[in-house]
């Protein structure tokens, strides 16, 4: 089994002699493991006599690293660009049978905060830098679930325009990268008052 590079760095393709298997780099380790094991079993890469999977991917909660247990006569090629090694945090190499622990801490959660930005507000600071963030939060649900977030303590920020004819609002991560909502609707309510 080996990994192939895809144009999209968020996806990796595991390939064996029976064809490619697509995985999303945003899946938790348990979901990645279940998927890999299911597809390998479907492709005949499974020890049916001992009811044992040839590859197991797990997390080491003590070290925050990932574990790759590879069965006899199997290897996993993580030497390609944009493979699962980016999420599981293994070095770029081919791993052989036995217990393998990633050399680095797992990078499953790349978004540490969601920021609602608006181009008409001012006096907002993040790490000492002026930004147009009106509200920042960490989602309280997992990927794929509806986020319902209501600010607990309202903070009023000044509007930078005398006349408000239009405004642009975005949902970004902590690095200013737009969040991909995958076609889902985003509803944001603003309360604007005169000071």
Buried (B, 14 or more C-beta within 10 A) or exposed (E): BBBBEBEEEBBBBBBBEEEEBEBBBBBBBEBBBEBBBEBBBEBEBBEEEEEEBBBBBEBEEEEBBBBBBBBEEBEBBBBBEBBBBBBBBBEEEEBEBEEBBBEEEBBBEBBEBBBBBBEBBEEBEBEEEEBBBBBBBEBEEEEEEEBEBEEEEEEEBEBEEEEEEEEEBBBBBBEEEEBEEEEEEEEEEEEEEEE
